[in-house]
Amino acid sequence: MSDRERPLTDLTCDAFLGGDLKIHQRRTGYRSGMDAVLLAAGVRATKGSHILEAGSGVGVTALCVARRLADCTVTGLEIDPVSVEIAQRNIEANSLLARVSIIEANIKDPPRPILERSFDHFMCNPPYFDDVEAFRPPPDAKLAGNVGIDARLKDWIDFGLKRLKPRGCITLIHRTERLDDILSLLRNRVGDIRLHPFWPRRGESAKRVLISGTKGALAPPRLLPGIPLHEEGRRYSREAEAILRAGNSLNLD
């Protein structure tokens, strides 16, 4: 049975933000976790902001942002209909129907309501690989979450920048080995770029980096100190706990 055909009864209910959010997701295949929460913590939105997300999955990032920023609205696009159905369940379960919506859509063929408006912020956690051969043999949904089968990294960034208002902000999280590709795609289009690395542990090389920048800005990029995610063993660091459990925002200044 493919992941898409698996019944919606085969779900887990997981606590995010220290139990403030209850999230249903597939028991097997691709599952949202730390990266989704870290991305949400890096969105530099202000009161009344309208935020667009691509690749929303079951809605974890959208819901984390909406919970942290009480006056914002989030519109998400997700290509997988099962994920959209689960996301709708999560939105309802967390009483955020008024401010969060997830639409079944492909970023390469977005619906007219998305094309007819612009947004204050765009956020995404794109698939880590453009090459399907780079990640195998996975379950169907895990493949789609890690490999851009239909859309490449350039497609994700181009889509987001086209939908942003002038001086709007783009935020994404990705593997550090794709940083050169990302900066190349943002060059001469986005300025005031903040690079926030996440170290697995103190003294280890960063594997993830959050990139946040402003459309049309001219300020040079800044490499921020970043935070370690773990202490000894598997215990989260104090800095990570403040984001993952307490729902704090990242310091990007």
Secondary structure, DSSP 8 states (H G I E B T S, - for coil): --TTTS-TTSEEEEEEGGGTEEEEEESSS----HHHHHHHHT----TT-EEEEES-TTSHHHHHHHHHSTT-EEEEEES-HHHHHHHHHHHHHTT-TTTEEEEE-BTTB--HHHHT--EEEEEE---SBS-GGGS-S--HHHHHHHB-SS--HHHHHHHHHHHEEEEEEEEEEEEGGGHHHHHHHHTTTEEEEEEEEEEEETTS---EEEEEEEET-----EE---EEEE-STT-B-HHHHHHHTT-------
